[in-house]
Amino acid sequence: MPRICTIPLDTAKVRLQLQKKGVAGDGLALPKYRGLLGTVGTIAREEGLAAL
């Protein structure tokens, strides 16, 4: 699989993993990212494609 596909997915995976650690102490906060493709879409929409 070319890098253009794997790097954005890896970026999304890391964001999801970090979110789980950050939200663990706060039970009231809703997660910002939901699912792998939803995370890619959120990053692209909020930060632009270059962030991926």
C-alpha positions in Angstrom: 0.0 0.0 0.0 1.5 3.4 -0.9 2.5 5.8 1.7 -0.2 8.2 0.7 -2.7 5.7 2.1 -0.8 4.4 5.1 0.5 7.6 6.7 -3.0 9.3 7.1 -4.4 6.0 8.6 -1.4 5.8 11.0 -1.9 9.4 12.0 -5.6 8.8 12.7 -4.7 5.6 14.7 -2.3 7.5 16.9 -4.8 10.3 17.5 -7.4 7.7 18.6 -4.9 6.0 20.9 -3.9 9.3 22.5 -7.5 10.4 22.9 -8.3 7.2 24.9 -5.5 8.0 27.3 -6.5 11.6 27.7 -10.2 10.9 28.2 -9.6 8.1 30.7 -9.5 10.5 33.7 -12.5 12.6 32.6 -15.7 10.6 32.4 -17.8 13.6 31.2 -16.1 14.6 28.0 -17.3 13.3 24.7 -14.6 11.9 22.4 -13.5 14.2 19.6 -12.7 11.4 17.3 -14.9 8.5 16.5 -13.7 5.6 14.3 -10.7 5.6 12.0 -12.3 7.2 8.9 -14.2 9.7 11.1 -10.9 10.7 12.6 -9.3 11.2 9.1 -12.3 13.3 8.1 -12.1 15.4 11.3 -8.4 16.0 11.0 -8.8 17.0 7.3 -11.7 19.3 8.0 -10.2 21.0 11.1 -6.5 21.1 10.2 -6.3 20.6 6.5 -5.0 17.7 4.4 -1.4 18.6 5.2 -1.9 17.6 8.8 -2.5 14.0 7.6 
